[in-house]
Amino acid sequence: MPQNALVRRLDHVAIAVRDLAEAVPLFHDLLGGKLIAGGDDERQGLRTIQLRYPPGIKIELIQPLTPDTRLAAYLEKHGPGFHHMTGFVSDVEEAVGALESRGFETVDTHTDSPYWRETYVRPSSGFGTLIQLASTELEWEEPVMPEGATVEDVVAGRIVWTDAKPAWKEETP
């Protein structure tokens, strides 16, 4: 790895879908992805499912919750498919400084959460690729779902992101 590389680990690739229920039979059932995380992110208007495949590759399926979200606009313009890739960095502010000093434009930088800090390299600066760079102390290699939660619970909207972790929206059914 180059000495001044920002990314310490590539975490996942996100795929935009209109309906998780349509994507789950392929990505979970047939391709065998193991549920790592997922739920509704009401701040961004997304429902997500993150799946891990051997030897540790992860795919995140993302669906808009309402038609007025950025993701819904993206799907309207581009259709389903690759949306972004996420890499972990040690320090988001440092990464923004390094990127911008080299002429790469960053957007949507959020550093107010103690659990998840992020920025994005705009696709026009990322050679057509939206790149999310994040820093967190949370571990994302093993499942972080609430006990008993399934892919079906995520698809049905029974799981919500709370403090960067999935939790039941209501008491366990």
C-alpha positions as CSV (number, residue, x, y, z in Angstrom):
1,M,0.0,0.0,0.0
2,P,1.4,3.5,-0.8
3,Q,2.7,5.3,2.2
4,N,0.3,8.2,1.9
5,A,-2.8,6.2,1.0
6,L,-6.0,7.5,2.6
7,V,-8.0,4.3,2.6
8,R,-7.0,1.7,5.1
9,R,-9.8,-0.8,4.0
10,L,-12.3,-0.9,1.2
11,D,-15.5,-1.8,2.9
12,H,-18.3,-2.3,0.4
13,V,-19.9,-1.5,-2.9
14,A,-23.5,-0.2,-2.9
15,I,-26.1,-1.1,-5.4
16,A,-29.2,1.1,-5.9
17,V,-32.5,-0.8,-6.2
18,R,-36.1,0.4,-6.4
19,D,-37.3,-2.4,-4.2
20,L,-35.2,-4.6,-1.8
21,A,-37.8,-7.3,-1.9
22,E,-37.0,-7.8,-5.6
23,A,-33.2,-7.8,-5.1
24,V,-33.1,-10.1,-2.0
25,P,-33.8,-13.4,-3.9
26,L,-30.7,-12.8,-6.0
27,F,-28.2,-11.2,-3.7
28,H,-29.2,-13.0,-0.4
29,D,-30.9,-16.3,-1.4
30,L,-29.2,-17.4,-4.6
31,L,-25.8,-15.7,-4.3
32,G,-25.7,-16.5,-0.5
33,G,-24.9,-13.2,1.0
34,K,-24.9,-13.3,4.8
35,L,-26.8,-10.4,6.5
36,I,-24.4,-8.1,8.3
37,A,-26.4,-4.9,8.8
38,G,-29.5,-3.1,7.5
39,G,-32.5,-1.0,8.3
40,D,-34.1,2.4,7.6
41,D,-32.0,5.5,7.7
42,E,-34.7,8.1,8.1
43,R,-32.2,11.0,7.9
44,Q,-31.2,10.0,4.3
45,G,-34.5,8.4,3.4
46,L,-33.0,5.0,2.7
47,R,-33.5,1.4,3.5
48,T,-30.3,-0.7,3.4
49,I,-29.2,-4.3,3.5
50,Q,-25.5,-5.1,3.8
51,L,-24.4,-8.6,2.8
52,R,-21.1,-10.3,3.1
53,Y,-19.7,-13.0,0.7
54,P,-16.6,-15.2,1.1
55,P,-13.8,-14.2,1.6
56,G,-15.2,-11.0,3.1
57,I,-16.5,-8.9,0.1
58,K,-19.6,-6.9,1.1
59,I,-22.4,-5.5,-1.0
60,E,-24.9,-3.0,0.3
61,L,-28.4,-2.8,-1.4
62,I,-30.0,0.6,-1.0
63,Q,-33.6,1.5,-1.7
64,P,-35.3,5.0,-1.4
65,L,-38.0,5.2,1.3
66,T,-39.8,8.1,-0.4
67,P,-39.8,9.5,-4.0
68,D,-38.3,12.8,-2.9
69,T,-34.9,11.4,-1.8
70,R,-31.6,11.8,-3.7
71,L,-31.5,8.1,-4.3
72,A,-35.0,8.2,-5.9
73,A,-33.7,10.9,-8.2
74,Y,-30.6,8.9,-9.0
75,L,-32.7,5.8,-9.8
76,E,-35.0,7.9,-12.1
77,K,-31.9,9.2,-14.0
78,H,-29.6,6.2,-14.0
79,G,-31.8,3.1,-13.1
80,P,-30.7,0.4,-10.7
81,G,-27.1,-0.6,-10.4
82,F,-23.8,0.5,-9.0
83,H,-24.2,3.6,-6.7
84,H,-21.0,4.1,-4.7
85,M,-18.1,2.4,-3.0
86,T,-17.1,2.9,0.6
87,G,-13.6,2.9,2.1
88,F,-12.6,3.5,5.7
89,V,-10.1,6.2,6.5
90,S,-8.4,7.1,9.9
91,D,-9.6,10.7,9.8
92,V,-12.3,12.2,7.5
93,E,-11.2,15.8,7.9
94,E,-7.6,14.8,7.0
95,A,-8.9,12.9,4.0
96,V,-10.9,15.9,2.8
97,G,-7.9,18.2,3.1
98,A,-5.7,15.7,1.2
99,L,-8.2,15.2,-1.5
100,E,-9.0,18.9,-2.0
101,S,-5.4,19.9,-1.9
102,R,-4.9,17.6,-4.9
103,G,-7.9,19.0,-6.8
104,F,-10.6,16.3,-6.0
105,E,-13.9,17.8,-4.9
106,T,-15.6,16.4,-1.8
107,V,-19.3,16.9,-0.8
108,D,-21.7,16.1,1.9
109,T,-19.1,15.9,4.7
110,H,-20.7,15.0,8.0
111,T,-18.5,14.8,11.1
112,D,-21.0,15.6,13.9
113,S,-21.8,11.9,14.8
114,P,-19.5,10.2,17.3
115,Y,-20.3,6.9,15.6
116,W,-19.9,7.7,11.9
117,R,-18.1,10.5,10.1
118,E,-18.2,10.7,6.3
119,T,-17.5,12.6,3.1
120,Y,-17.9,11.8,-0.6
121,V,-15.7,12.4,-3.6
122,R,-18.1,13.8,-6.2
123,P,-18.4,11.5,-9.3
124,S,-17.1,14.3,-11.5
125,S,-13.9,14.2,-9.5
126,G,-13.9,10.4,-9.0
127,F,-13.9,9.4,-12.7
128,G,-17.6,8.7,-12.7
129,T,-17.5,7.0,-9.3
130,L,-19.2,8.2,-6.1
131,I,-16.7,7.4,-3.4
132,Q,-17.7,7.5,0.3
133,L,-14.9,7.8,2.8
134,A,-15.8,7.1,6.4
135,S,-14.3,6.8,9.8
136,T,-15.8,4.9,12.7
137,E,-14.8,2.9,15.7
138,L,-17.6,0.4,15.1
139,E,-16.8,-3.0,13.7
140,W,-18.5,-4.0,10.5
141,E,-17.1,-7.4,9.7
142,E,-19.5,-9.5,11.8
143,P,-23.3,-9.1,11.9
144,V,-24.5,-6.1,14.0
145,M,-28.2,-6.9,13.7
146,P,-30.5,-7.0,16.8
147,E,-31.0,-10.5,18.0
148,G,-33.4,-12.5,15.8
149,A,-33.5,-9.9,13.0
150,T,-33.7,-11.3,9.5
151,V,-33.5,-9.9,6.0
152,E,-37.2,-10.2,5.9
153,D,-37.5,-7.8,8.9
154,V,-35.3,-5.2,7.1
155,V,-37.4,-5.5,3.9
156,A,-40.6,-5.1,5.9
157,G,-39.2,-1.9,7.6
158,R,-39.1,-3.3,11.1
159,I,-35.4,-2.3,11.6
160,V,-34.1,1.3,11.9
161,W,-30.6,2.7,12.2
162,T,-30.0,4.2,15.7
163,D,-26.6,5.6,16.7
164,A,-25.1,3.9,13.6
165,K,-26.5,0.5,14.6
166,P,-29.6,-1.4,13.5
167,A,-32.3,-1.7,16.1
168,W,-35.9,-2.8,16.2
169,K,-38.4,0.0,15.4
170,E,-40.7,-1.4,18.0
171,E,-40.4,-4.2,20.5
172,T,-39.4,-7.6,19.0
173,P,-42.4,-9.1,17.2
